[in-house]
Structures are given as structure tokens and as C-alpha cells.
Amino acid sequence: MSTADTESHLRPSKQDVSITIGSVDIDPRAERTLVWKLDLRILPVLAIMYLFNSLDKSNLGNAKTAGLEETLSLKGNQYNLLLSIFFVPYVLTAPFLGLLGKKYGPNIVLPCMMLGFGVCTILVVAVFNFSGLFAIRWFLGMAESAFFPFYRRGELARRLAIFYAAQTIASAFSGLLAFGIFRIETGPLAPWRYLFLIEGAATILFALFALWYLPRSASEANFLTPEEKELAYLRLQIDSSSVVNEKLDIRDAFQVFKHGTSWVILGIQVCLGVPLQSVQLFLPVIIQRLGYSTVKTNLFTVAPNISGAAVLLILAFSSDWTRWRFPFITLGFLFTFMGFIIYATIDVQHDLHVAYFASFLMTWGTSAPSVLLDAWYNNNTANEGRRVVLTSIAVPLANLMGVVSSNIFRTQDAPKYFPALITTASFGGVGIILTLCLGLWMIADNKKRDRLQGVHVKAKDIPTEYLKDGPACDNFRWFY
């Protein structure tokens, strides 16, 4: 059979898609080969892109420990304002950038955004006052990025985990890089300026590479054979999207908010955003309270962040293996909740090792819920347009909570920051409650649907081609 015949045979027309796709048998060996190719060719590039994104976004905390405030003559809460302003343009522009990614492809939009935040990072080297850095942080917030999946629902969490583990590793690498750079005692620039110069230049170079390298989608990747491209299309049609590469319909896409679960997801994102941003922005400050020097403080952020990446991968792989989401999201929230409660209630100077262990708990529980929550609502949204809209609002909403995090760690509360620690723990506690309630409701609703239809099926048993209308469809089952 020729390539054209193969494509005609495998790719159904719009009229017979509901019949053909569900009956297609996929060769497990061919599918494993395809997934392995995607893992080797796509995932590392996306992970490195996000690593640079996290480096350029979070290095302000490292610079603070090396005298940034003194060099720029910052006063009062100006440092907190610099942290906060990043999240305002991010929230305003991210939904539109997400829609642009759907329209023009992530292979164009993501590298261009990466190029933007690389340039912004380098420009920090030329800043000499609060207003200059304030303006750069504004444009840096506009240059954020998002993730576009190439995988089935049951494969998504562990791939997202590898992708987002880059954020945690970036925090560790940032501390290690700062440890080395801050030992520079000669040269025309202050040591913290070299940090921005090196990270920004590397970001720009990799952005140019990504612009040349990334495919628009798995089914259009030039490193795949025609048969593999068809298989990539079919995999997403069967277990990811109701219609693969569907044309965006804005009116229909916003129908996702007609169901109450979308609003609960947004509530969980709010609860997640505060601890996530608190750890990312203030971990060097939290560890500095233990009494270490500037150089050692940045070095001692490495171990908590590396262990956080490891726990993230363990929870995500376990979630994909069990095909459960909400128990592992809850566990992540619990780690963070315990970490902040322990740190807030002990005598840090007297129980130095316990306090340092609490910083590990903080990192264990921040990245995992973010990854698994993204996978959770993506798994339950088969319509690509609705998925883009929900992601484009949910992810910025979590990042918007950085405004809260950056303003609760106030100078007047140093060095204990008790109000900030308790506020962060409280958001984590509410997140535990919301996640448990939503997960248990999904289980109950699946059982109710089974009783009404007189069958017993799971989400993985129903091809996503039938689920365009989401929960309004009788055959719909929650991926919990």
C-alpha cells in the first residue's frame, strides 16, 4: 500500500470519524517507537526552554542576597513591587498568547517569547535604578510561555513532570550558578549583574535554536515517517483530543466555563499559586535566615530544589501508572503545608536542621500539584479549543498569586516573616480541601453515570473522539 493509500485508510473523513477512529488497532511496538522518538526529540528541548524561562524569572532572589537592593538604592517595599509587577502583564497577555500559539503554532510562538525574555534579562545589566528594573520586569512578564502536549492522557503527567522539573532544577542551578558568579571579585560589573548577563545570553542562543528545531505538532514533525505522523495523529484522536488540530472557535471554546468543575479548578490554581510563587521567589531569603553567608545561602538552595524535582517525578510517574490525579495533588499540597507550618512554629536558630528540612518539604509540595493539576484538567477536556482557553486562564491565575506572595514577605516582618508563612500555609490547606472534594465528586459522578447506563467503564475505555461536548455527553467519564 502506498503512503497516500495508507493516509487515506487511517485518517477518517469528517463524516465517518466516529466510526473509524474508535475501531483502529494501534500496533503497541510502533507506538512505543513513536513515543520514544518524541521523548528524545521534543521533550528535552521544551524542558530546556522552560529551564531558561525559570532562570530568567527567578534570579532576582539570588541577586537580592548579593547586594542588588544596595546597588540600585531600593527603599521600603520596592523590591516586593519588582516581584509583583512581573505577574500583572503576564495575566493580561497570557490568554492571548495561548490563542496565538493555537493559531500560529508553538514552534513559532514559544521561541519568540523565549527570545523576548532573554533580551529582557540582558537589559538588567544596564539598569541603575528602581524605575529601570521595574520597566524591564513588566516586559519580562509579557514574555512568558506555555506548554502544548504531544501525548496521550495516561502519558501526560510524567512528561509534564519532566518538563516542569526543569523549573525546580533551574532554581537549583540558579543557586549553584550564583554561588560561582558571586565569588567574582574583579571586573567592571557588580557580581549580580554577571548573573543576568550570562543567563540572558544563553537564553537568546537557545531561543534561536528552538525556532529552527521545533515542529508545529507531532503529526507534522519532519523527523517522523509518514506512517509515524499518522500514528501520532491517531493517538491524540483516540486518547487526547476529540478532533486533532481542530480550528479554533472562540465562542465554543469559552463553553468550558459552563461546568462548575472548571471554576473549582481555578480555585485550586489560586491555592496552588501562593505557595508555588513563595518558594520560587523567596527560598533564598528563607534559607538566609538560618544564618549562612551570601555565598553559602545560594549554595544551600540547591539540595532542596533537586530533591523537589525528584519528588515531582516520583509523584507524576506514580500518577500516570495508577491513572489517578487528585490523591497525588493532595499529597503535594500536604508536603508544602507541613513545611511552612514547621518553619513558622519552631525556633529556627535552635532547631537549625529541622528548619532546613522544612525547606525541603516546601519544595517537595510546590511543583507536583502544578504539574498534576495541569494534567488533570487537560485529561478531562477533550475539545482542543476549550483546553487552550482553560489553560490560558488557569495557569496565569496561578501566576497572578505571585502578587500575593511577593507582598506578604514584607521587610518589616523580617527575619521571621510569620504572617507570610501562615498565609502561605493557609492557601495550601484550602487547596487540600478543594482537591479532595473535587476528586471525590468525580468518583461519585462516574458511578452515577454507570448506574444510569447500566455499565461499568472508566475514562480510559472511551475514545476522546466521542467527548467533544465534555460532561454534557452521556458517555463522558471523569479522569480523576
C-alpha positions as a printed Julia matrix, in Angstrom:
480×3 Matrix{Float64}:
   0.0    0.0    0.0
   1.38   3.41  -0.91
   1.85   6.25   1.54
  -1.13   8.07   0.09
  -3.26   4.93   0.41
  -2.1    4.45   3.99
  -3.02   8.01   4.93
  -6.41   7.69   3.23
  -7.07   4.43   5.05
  -6.04   5.65   8.51
  -7.28   9.24   8.56
 -11.1    9.27   8.53
 -13.24  11.88   6.91
 -15.38  14.2    9.0
 -18.42  12.09   8.14
 -17.11   8.73   9.38
 -14.7    9.81  12.14
 -16.92   8.43  14.94
 -16.88   5.02  13.29
 -13.31   4.69  12.04
 -11.13   6.09  14.8
 -12.58   4.06  17.65
 -12.07   0.83  15.67
  -8.44   1.42  14.65
  -5.96  -1.01  16.2
  -2.62   0.59  17.03
   0.49  -1.58  17.0
   1.96  -1.3   20.55
   5.51  -1.7   19.26
   5.08   1.07  16.69
   3.52   3.29  19.34
   6.41   2.73  21.76
   8.87   3.63  18.99
   6.93   6.81  18.24
   6.72   7.87  21.89
  10.44   7.2   22.31
  11.18   9.46  19.32
   9.0   12.23  20.75
  10.64  11.86  24.14
  14.11  12.14  22.64
  13.44  14.9   20.13
  10.74  17.14  21.65
  10.73  16.79  25.43
  14.36  17.81  26.12
  14.03  21.0   24.06
  10.8   22.04  25.79
  12.32  21.24  29.19
  15.43  23.32  28.5
  13.27  26.2   27.25
  11.31  26.14  30.5
  14.55  25.86  32.48
  15.81  29.11  30.93
  12.42  30.69  31.49
  12.57  29.84  35.19
  16.16  31.0   35.49
  15.4   34.4   34.0
  12.25  34.78  36.08
  13.58  33.78  39.49
  17.17  35.05  39.56
  16.08  38.25  41.3
  16.04  36.35  44.61
  19.67  35.31  44.14
  20.65  38.85  43.16
  18.98  40.18  46.31
  21.33  38.18  48.51
  24.33  39.67  46.63
  23.51  43.34  47.09
  21.02  44.21  44.34
  18.99  46.39  46.72
  22.06  48.36  47.79
  23.37  48.84  44.24
  20.04  50.16  42.95
  19.3   52.07  46.18
  15.95  50.35  46.66
  13.85  51.6   49.54
  10.97  50.21  51.61
   8.93  47.63  49.69
  10.32  48.49  46.25
  11.86  45.01  45.96
   8.43  43.47  46.58
   6.96  45.72  43.89
   9.59  44.49  41.43
   8.48  40.94  42.11
   4.79  41.8   41.88
   4.85  43.74  38.63
   6.02  40.68  36.7
   2.68  38.94  37.2
   0.39  41.76  36.04
   1.35  41.8   32.31
   1.65  38.02  32.4
  -2.0   37.63  33.37
  -3.12  40.3   30.89
  -1.3   38.85  27.89
  -1.02  35.08  28.54
  -4.56  34.18  27.33
  -3.92  35.98  24.03
  -0.51  34.35  23.65
  -2.12  30.97  24.29
  -4.59  31.62  21.48
  -1.75  32.77  19.23
   0.02  29.51  19.99
  -3.05  27.62  18.84
  -3.34  29.73  15.67
   0.31  30.0   14.57
   1.81  27.01  16.36
   4.06  26.63  19.42
   7.07  26.24  17.14
   6.81  29.95  16.32
   5.24  31.48  19.43
   7.33  29.78  22.14
  10.8   30.6   20.74
   9.76  34.22  20.05
   8.57  34.58  23.63
  11.8   32.99  24.84
  13.8   35.43  22.76
  11.86  38.24  24.42
  12.62  37.25  27.99
  16.26  36.58  27.1
  16.62  40.16  25.84
  14.87  41.48  28.97
  17.28  39.55  31.18
  20.35  41.01  29.47
  18.94  44.52  29.75
  19.03  44.21  33.55
  22.82  44.65  33.27
  22.24  48.26  32.16
  19.79  49.12  34.96
  20.85  51.61  37.65
  17.62  52.47  39.47
  14.24  51.16  40.55
  12.26  52.56  37.61
  14.53  50.94  35.03
  14.27  47.49  36.57
  10.52  48.0   37.07
  10.04  48.56  33.32
  12.13  45.52  32.4
  10.18  43.29  34.81
   6.98  44.45  33.12
   8.15  43.33  29.67
   9.61  40.15  31.13
   6.12  39.27  32.39
   4.75  39.66  28.86
   7.29  37.15  27.53
   6.06  34.08  29.45
   5.35  30.77  27.72
   3.0   27.78  27.85
   3.01  24.07  27.11
   1.42  22.26  24.16
   1.1   18.47  24.67
   2.05  15.77  22.18
   0.95  12.83  24.34
  -1.99  10.69  25.42
  -3.82  11.36  28.68
  -2.18   8.48  30.55
   1.29   9.6   29.41
   0.88  13.3   30.09
   1.69  13.66  33.8
   5.15  12.11  33.72
   6.09  14.07  30.58
   4.77  17.27  32.1
   6.75  16.38  35.22
   9.99  16.1   33.26
   9.11  19.37  31.57
   8.26  21.23  34.78
  11.05  19.58  36.76
  13.19  21.94  34.72
  11.73  24.76  36.82
  12.88  23.15  40.06
  16.24  22.2   38.57
  16.54  25.78  37.29
  16.15  27.05  40.84
  18.88  24.65  41.95
  21.12  25.55  39.02
  20.47  29.24  39.63
  21.7   28.84  43.19
  24.76  26.9   42.01
  25.48  29.43  39.25
  25.05  32.29  41.68
  27.41  30.53  44.1
  30.13  30.59  41.45
  29.43  34.0   39.94
  29.17  35.78  43.28
  32.75  34.77  44.02
  33.91  37.15  41.25
  35.71  39.97  42.99
  37.12  41.84  39.99
  35.72  43.26  36.77
  33.71  46.32  35.75
  30.33  44.96  36.9
  28.82  44.04  40.25
  28.74  40.22  40.66
  24.93  40.02  40.44
  24.98  41.75  37.03
  27.11  38.93  35.58
  24.36  36.53  36.62
  21.81  38.29  34.38
  24.33  38.72  31.54
  25.26  35.03  31.35
  21.7   33.7   31.73
  20.25  36.18  29.22
  22.84  35.45  26.53
  22.35  31.68  26.87
  18.56  32.14  26.66
  18.76  34.08  23.38
  21.03  31.48  21.77
  18.74  28.61  22.7
  15.64  30.51  21.54
  17.14  30.8   18.05
  17.86  27.08  18.05
  14.29  26.24  19.18
  12.82  28.43  16.43
  14.67  26.33  13.86
  14.1   22.97  15.56
  10.56  22.67  16.96
   7.73  21.18  14.83
   4.23  22.67  14.86
   2.77  19.39  16.15
   3.71  15.73  16.47
   1.79  14.85  13.32
   3.82  17.43  11.37
   7.3   16.65  12.75
   9.85  16.26   9.95
  11.82  13.65  11.9
   8.87  11.2   11.68
   7.99   8.95   8.77
   4.58   9.42   7.09
   3.29   6.34   8.93
   4.53   7.71  12.28
   2.86  11.06  11.59
  -0.44   9.27  11.04
   0.07   7.27  14.21
   0.78  10.47  16.14
  -2.47  11.91  14.81
  -4.48   8.81  15.71
  -3.05   8.57  19.24
  -4.28  12.05  20.11
  -7.62  11.44  18.37
  -8.22   8.3   20.42
  -6.94   9.46  23.81
  -6.35  13.21  23.99
  -8.49  15.36  21.7
 -11.97  14.97  20.25
 -10.68  16.47  16.98
  -6.9   16.74  16.47
  -5.6   20.1   15.13
  -9.15  21.46  15.31
  -9.73  25.01  14.05
 -10.22  27.39  16.96
 -13.81  28.52  17.63
 -13.63  31.22  20.33
 -17.36  31.16  21.12
 -17.37  27.4   21.59
 -14.04  27.38  23.47
 -15.44  29.52  26.29
 -18.22  26.99  26.85
 -15.75  25.22  29.14
 -16.78  27.6   31.93
 -20.38  26.43  31.83
 -19.4   23.48  34.02
 -18.72  24.01  37.72
 -15.6   21.84  37.76
 -13.73  24.46  35.72
 -14.35  27.02  38.46
 -13.17  24.6   41.16
 -10.01  24.02  39.11
  -9.44  27.77  39.07
  -9.92  27.83  42.84
  -7.28  25.13  43.26
  -4.96  27.1   40.97
  -5.33  30.11  43.28
  -4.46  27.95  46.31
  -1.51  26.47  44.45
  -0.14  29.77  43.17
   0.71  31.32  46.55
   2.96  28.51  47.9
   4.45  27.9   44.45
   5.49  31.51  44.0
   6.52  31.93  47.64
   9.02  29.1   47.36
  10.27  30.12  43.93
  10.73  33.78  44.86
  11.78  33.58  48.49
  13.59  30.28  49.11
  17.0   32.06  49.22
  15.55  34.51  51.75
  14.05  31.68  53.83
  17.38  29.83  53.92
  19.35  33.0   54.57
  17.51  33.26  57.89
  19.41  30.15  59.01
  22.46  32.37  59.39
  24.54  31.48  56.33
  26.68  33.87  54.28
  25.53  35.11  50.87
  27.59  32.51  49.01
  26.51  29.59  51.23
  22.86  30.68  51.17
  22.73  30.3   47.39
  24.61  27.01  47.58
  22.21  25.65  50.2
  19.2   26.25  47.93
  20.48  23.55  45.57
  19.66  20.44  47.63
  16.01  21.35  48.41
  15.35  22.17  44.75
  16.97  18.98  43.44
  15.01  16.86  45.93
  11.87  18.75  44.88
  12.46  17.73  41.27
  12.93  14.1   42.35
   9.69  14.06  44.36
   7.89  15.71  41.45
   8.98  12.9   39.11
   8.05  10.19  41.65
   4.55  11.6   42.16
   3.98  12.17  38.44
   5.15   8.7   37.37
   3.01   7.19  40.14
   0.04   9.24  38.94
   0.38   8.04  35.34
   0.9    4.45  36.49
  -2.23   4.44  38.67
  -4.12   6.85  36.34
  -5.14   8.83  39.44
  -4.57  12.55  39.76
  -6.23  14.08  42.82
  -4.61  11.91  45.56
  -1.13  12.92  44.4
  -2.11  16.59  44.07
  -3.39  16.42  47.63
  -0.15  14.83  48.82
   1.85  17.64  47.21
  -0.26  20.28  48.92
   0.24  18.42  52.21
   4.05  18.49  51.91
   4.05  22.26  51.4
   1.52  22.84  54.18
   3.66  20.86  56.63
   6.86  22.62  55.54
   5.53  26.12  56.14
   3.81  25.19  59.41
   7.01  23.59  60.78
   9.16  26.56  59.72
   6.7   29.04  61.22
   6.31  27.33  64.6
   9.85  26.26  65.56
  12.81  28.25  66.85
  14.83  28.32  63.64
  18.17  29.14  65.28
  17.75  26.44  67.93
  16.43  23.75  65.55
  18.59  24.57  62.55
  18.42  21.12  60.93
  14.65  20.87  61.37
  14.26  24.29  59.77
  16.41  23.24  56.8
  14.36  20.04  56.45
  11.21  22.2   56.38
  12.64  23.95  53.3
  12.84  20.52  51.63
   9.16  19.89  52.39
   8.31  23.25  50.84
   9.95  22.31  47.54
   8.52  18.77  47.57
   4.99  20.07  47.56
   5.04  23.03  45.17
   5.92  21.67  41.74
   3.97  18.39  41.84
   0.47  19.86  42.32
   1.13  22.32  39.49
   2.09  19.56  37.04
  -0.64  17.13  38.05
  -3.34  19.79  38.15
  -2.45  20.81  34.57
  -2.6   17.15  33.54
  -5.88  16.65  35.45
  -7.96  19.3   33.72
  -6.3   18.63  30.34
  -7.26  14.96  30.71
 -10.89  15.96  31.26
 -11.08  18.47  28.38
 -11.08  16.67  25.04
 -12.03  19.74  23.0
  -8.75  21.42  21.97
 -10.18  24.94  21.86
 -11.72  24.66  25.33
  -8.5   23.17  26.64
  -6.49  26.12  25.31
  -8.87  28.64  26.88
  -8.93  26.9   30.27
  -5.14  26.57  30.31
  -4.67  30.16  29.16
  -6.69  31.38  32.15
  -5.82  28.79  34.82
  -2.03  28.99  34.5
  -1.89  32.82  34.54
  -4.26  32.81  37.52
  -1.8   30.67  39.48
   1.0   33.01  38.46
  -1.1   36.03  39.46
  -0.87  34.75  43.02
   2.75  35.82  42.82
   1.37  39.29  43.53
   0.19  37.92  46.89
   3.43  36.04  47.59
   5.67  38.96  46.69
   3.8   41.29  49.04
   3.35  39.1   52.13
   7.11  38.68  52.64
   7.41  42.26  53.88
  10.61  43.92  55.06
   9.03  44.89  58.38
   8.3   41.2   59.12
  11.93  40.1   58.64
  13.58  37.87  59.65
  10.73  35.62  60.87
   8.14  36.52  58.18
   5.48  34.91  60.36
   2.43  36.43  58.57
   3.78  35.28  55.2
   4.44  31.73  56.39
   0.97  31.34  57.92
  -0.75  32.89  54.88
   1.09  30.53  52.54
   0.24  27.51  54.69
  -3.43  28.56  54.77
  -3.65  28.63  50.97
  -2.12  25.15  50.92
  -4.66  23.88  53.46
  -7.61  25.17  51.43
  -6.06  23.58  48.35
  -6.09  20.2   50.1
  -9.81  20.55  50.88
 -10.81  21.67  47.36
  -8.78  18.93  45.67
 -10.25  16.17  47.84
 -13.8   17.45  47.34
 -13.45  17.66  43.55
 -11.81  14.23  43.26
 -14.42  12.51  45.41
 -17.22  14.23  43.49
 -15.79  12.96  40.19
 -15.73   9.41  41.55
 -19.35   9.71  42.67
 -20.44  11.22  39.33
 -18.78   8.4   37.39
 -20.64   5.85  39.49
 -23.9    7.72  38.88
 -23.31   7.67  35.11
 -22.54   3.94  35.27
 -25.81   3.26  37.11
 -27.87   5.27  34.63
 -26.33   3.43  31.64
 -26.14   0.02  33.3
 -22.43  -0.35  32.53
 -19.09  -0.05  34.3
 -16.47   1.84  32.29
 -13.5    4.06  33.04
 -12.29   7.21  31.32
  -9.51   5.34  29.52
 -12.06   2.99  27.93
 -13.81   5.79  25.99
 -12.09   7.27  22.89
 -11.89  11.04  23.22
 -13.41  11.41  19.73
 -16.79  10.93  21.43
 -16.2   13.58  24.1
 -16.29  16.88  22.22
 -19.14  18.16  24.44
 -17.38  17.14  27.67
 -19.55  16.35  30.71
 -22.7   17.05  28.68
 -22.04  13.79  26.81
 -23.66  10.7   28.34
 -20.56   8.58  27.61
 -18.26  11.01  29.42
 -16.3    9.69  32.4
 -14.04  11.77  34.63
 -10.31  11.1   34.61
  -9.77  11.6   38.35
